[in-house]
Amino acid sequence: MNIRRVPFDHPDAVKLNDEVQAEYAVRYGDEGDVTPLAPAMFEPPLGLYLIAYDEWGRPVATGGWRCQDENDEGYSDGDAEIKRMYVIPEARGNGLARRVLAALEDDARAAGRTRMVLETGAKQPEAIALYTSSGYDPCRKFGHYRFDDLSACFAKPLRQDDRPA
């Protein structure tokens, strides 16, 4: 497995984003995640976008983070928001999402971010299981879908001294 940093608008990123959007449409019966995103949001030091490639060079998993600070959508200063975590169906169950998640956390921590946050949906129980088993706790809703009943938000401190006792 090879995890590489790529631009958010890289052809492999676009391909995987199209796949995750199609999956959202099936699960939620709508057009997918319409959160406004731009490639510049994932350029270091403001963020990072990763793709995991299998041994044949096929893109099989993706994820990114972007800086967020206190604003009217409910973010807090120092937040790093996870976006577009996805593993293609035939590669699931091999720990790829956990590896991408750990790499994103490490990078956000190195960039000085203090808390990793994410929004997922109630119809994605496998995502919720990944995040809760990785130390994420439910938190106050934020972001584009903060008023949606199916939205579920989670957070994890990135610094040891910010963890609850």
C-alpha positions in Angstrom: 0.0 0.0 0.0 1.3 3.4 -1.0 -0.3 6.6 0.4 0.4 9.7 -1.5 -0.3 13.4 -1.2 -2.2 14.6 -4.2 -4.1 17.8 -5.1 -7.9 17.7 -4.5 -8.5 18.0 -8.2 -6.1 15.2 -9.2 -7.9 12.9 -11.7 -7.7 10.0 -9.2 -9.2 12.2 -6.5 -12.0 13.3 -8.8 -12.7 9.6 -9.7 -12.9 8.5 -6.1 -15.0 11.6 -5.2 -17.5 10.7 -7.9 -17.7 7.2 -6.4 -18.3 8.4 -2.9 -20.9 10.9 -4.1 -22.7 8.0 -5.9 -22.7 6.0 -2.7 -24.1 9.0 -0.7 -26.9 9.3 -3.3 -27.8 5.6 -2.8 -27.7 5.9 1.0 -29.5 9.2 1.3 -31.5 9.5 -1.9 -30.1 12.9 -2.8 -27.4 14.6 -4.9 -24.6 13.7 -2.4 -22.5 15.9 -0.2 -22.9 19.5 -1.4 -20.4 21.0 1.1 -18.5 23.7 -0.8 -15.0 22.5 -1.4 -12.1 23.9 -3.4 -8.6 22.4 -4.2 -6.9 25.3 -2.3 -8.5 24.2 0.9 -6.4 21.0 0.9 -3.0 22.6 0.0 -0.4 22.5 2.8 -0.2 24.1 5.3 -4.0 24.7 5.2 -4.8 21.0 4.6 -3.8 17.8 2.9 -5.4 15.4 0.5 -4.3 11.7 0.4 -4.9 8.8 -1.9 -4.0 5.2 -1.1 -2.9 3.1 -4.0 -2.8 -0.7 -4.0 0.1 -2.8 -5.3 -1.1 -2.4 -8.9 -1.3 1.4 -8.7 -5.0 1.5 -8.5 -6.5 4.3 -6.3 -8.5 2.5 -3.5 -8.9 5.0 -0.6 -8.9 8.7 -0.1 -9.3 11.3 2.6 -8.3 14.9 3.4 -8.4 17.5 6.0 -8.8 21.3 5.8 -8.3 24.1 8.3 -11.2 25.5 10.1 -11.4 28.2 12.7 -14.2 29.8 14.7 -17.0 30.9 12.4 -20.8 31.0 12.0 -21.0 27.3 11.1 -19.9 26.2 14.5 -16.2 25.4 14.1 -13.6 26.3 16.8 -10.2 27.8 16.4 -7.6 25.2 15.6 -10.0 22.7 14.0 -8.9 20.4 11.2 -11.9 19.0 9.4 -11.9 15.6 7.7 -13.4 15.4 4.3 -14.0 12.8 1.7 -12.9 9.7 3.6 -13.7 6.8 1.3 -12.5 3.2 0.5 -13.7 1.5 -2.6 -16.0 -1.5 -1.8 -13.6 -4.2 -2.9 -10.8 -2.9 -0.7 -12.9 -2.5 2.5 -12.1 -4.4 5.6 -8.3 -4.1 5.2 -7.6 -1.2 7.6 -7.1 1.4 4.8 -9.4 4.0 6.2 -7.7 3.7 9.6 -4.3 4.2 8.0 -5.5 7.2 6.0 -7.1 8.6 9.1 -4.0 8.3 11.2 -1.9 10.0 8.4 -4.4 12.9 8.3 -4.3 13.2 12.1 -0.5 13.2 12.1 -0.3 15.9 9.4 -2.9 18.1 11.0 -1.1 17.9 14.4 2.2 18.8 12.7 0.5 21.8 11.1 -0.5 23.1 14.5 -4.2 22.1 14.5 -5.5 21.2 17.9 -8.7 19.3 17.2 -9.8 17.0 14.4 -13.5 17.2 13.5 -15.8 15.4 11.1 -19.3 15.2 10.0 -20.8 11.9 8.8 -24.3 10.6 8.4 -26.5 8.3 10.4 -26.8 6.0 7.4 -23.0 5.3 7.5 -22.7 3.0 10.6 -19.3 1.7 9.4 -17.9 5.3 9.3 -19.3 6.0 12.8 -17.7 2.7 14.1 -14.3 3.7 12.6 -14.3 7.1 14.1 -15.5 6.1 17.6 -13.0 3.2 17.7 -10.3 5.7 16.7 -11.0 8.0 19.7 -13.6 10.4 18.3 -16.5 11.5 20.5 -19.8 13.0 19.5 -19.7 16.8 19.6 -21.9 19.8 18.9 -23.0 19.9 15.3 -21.1 22.1 12.9 -20.7 22.7 9.2 -22.9 22.6 6.1 -25.3 19.9 7.5 -25.4 21.0 11.1 -29.2 21.4 11.0 -29.8 18.0 9.3 -31.3 15.3 11.5 -29.2 12.6 9.8 -25.9 14.5 10.5 -23.6 13.2 13.1 -20.5 15.2 14.2 -17.4 13.9 16.0 -14.2 15.4 17.4 -10.9 14.3 18.8 -8.2 16.4 20.4 -4.9 16.3 18.5 -2.7 17.3 21.4 -2.2 15.0 24.5 -2.7 17.9 26.9 -6.2 18.6 25.3 -7.5 15.1 26.1 -10.1 14.7 28.9 -8.7 13.3 32.1 
